[in-house]
Amino acid sequence: MIVEKLHAAAYSIPTGGPEADGTLSWSSTTVVVVTAHCAGTVGTGWTYGHRAATAVVNDLFAGVVKGRDPMAVPECHAAMRVAARNAMVPGLVGMALSAVDVALWELKARLLGVALADLFGRARSAVPVYGSGGFTTFSDTELRERMSELVHDQGVAGVKIKIAEDWGHDERRDLHRIEVARAAIGDGPALMVDANGGYQVKQAARVAREAARSGVSWFEEPVSSDHLADLALLRGILEPEVTAGEYGTDPRYFRRMCEAGAVDCLQVDATRAGGYTGFLAAAAVADSFGLQVSAHCAPTLHAPVCAAIPNLRHVEWFADHRRCDRMLFDGSGVVRGGLLELDDRPGHGVTLRSDADKYRTT
C-alpha cells in the first residue's frame, strides 16, 4: 500500500455576527481540509488558517508524501519537516504540515478499521471540555445567554471569555464583563479569561487582582506568549493559573516554555503543533515537567488524541470551531454532561459533508 494522492482545499465559514478578542477581529473562519488517499480509503485532516496553506500542501508536501507507506506516519512527518526547511515550519507551513499529519493518521486508522483513540491507546473513554467563545463584541445580554447555555444546557465545568479589549484599552469593560459572566454561570463553575496577549505586565497583574473577586482561576496569555520571562513573572505573583502555548509548532518550543516556568498548564493545538504526531510529543514534554495539557480549540479534531494522553486537563469547546465542524463535517463531536463523546467508528469518525463545496474558496 502507498499514499496515492494528497490534496488540500480551503473553505470559508462566515461568523454569525461580528467577533473579536483582545487583539483581533474577524467575520469568517477559513478551514484548510486535507485528504489523503490509498486503495479507495480517504483520511481527512484540517487546520484553521489562511487559505494559502492549501498551496503549501499541494505544491510542497503532496510530492513528499505520495508513494510512501501510509502505515509509516512518523516517517512521512519527518520527511515533511525536512522538505520544509527553507520554507520554515513556524506559521503557515506548520499549519499545513499539521493538517497533513492528521489526515495520514486518520488514513492509517481507517485502513486498519479502528478508531483513532484505539490506535493511539485510550487513557479515558471521554474527554472533559470547557466552554469558550465569550467574544468582546458580545453585549451583556448575549454574553450572559451564551455562558449560561454552556453551563446549564451542556454541563461544562467551566467557561472562558475574551478580555483585554482593544489591546487592553478598556479595563473597566473587561472587569464588568467578567462580573457578568460570573453572575450568569453561578458560583460553582470555573471562570476563565483569555487576554490574547493584549496586556502589559503590570496591567495584567492589576486586572488579575480585580478579577480574583469574581473567582477567575485561569488567565490565558495575559501578555504575549513570546515573552516567557514576563509570563513566568506573572505566574509567580498571580492567583489564577497562567497558561499559554497555542502557537507552539514543535517540541522545542514547548520545552522552552516549560523550562522558563512560564505556565501552570500547557496549551497545545494539534492544528499548529504538527498534527497528532506533534501533539503527542508536546504532551510528553509537558508531562516531563509535571504539567497537564489543555487542547486549544479544534474540539472534534482533538478528541481522539486527547483520549490517549494521561496528563490531559481538558479540551476547549470553542464556539467558532464547533460551528465550522457542524457545517463542514458529518459526525462532529457531541458534548453531554461536560464530556466530549468519542466516536467508535474507524478514524476520527468525521467525513467532509457532500454540500461542503458551497463554502469552498479559490
Protein Blocks (a to p, Z undefined) as FASTA:
>chain_A
ZZfbdcddddddddfbdcddfkbccfbdcdddddddeehiacdddddddfklmmmmmmmm
mmmmgopafklmmlmmmmmmmmmmmnopghjklmmmmmmmmmmmmmmmmmnopafklmno
pabfbdcdddehiafkbcfklmmmmmmmmmmmnopabdcddehihhhiammlmmmmmmmm
mmmnojmbccdddekhpacfklmmmmmmmmmmnopabdghkbafklmmlmmmmmmmpmbd
cdehjlpcbfklmmmmmmnopafbdcddfklnopjmlmmmmmmmmmmnopacddeejkll
mmmmmmmpmkbcbdcddfklmmmmmmmpghiacdeehiacddfbehjhpacdfklmmmpc
ZZ
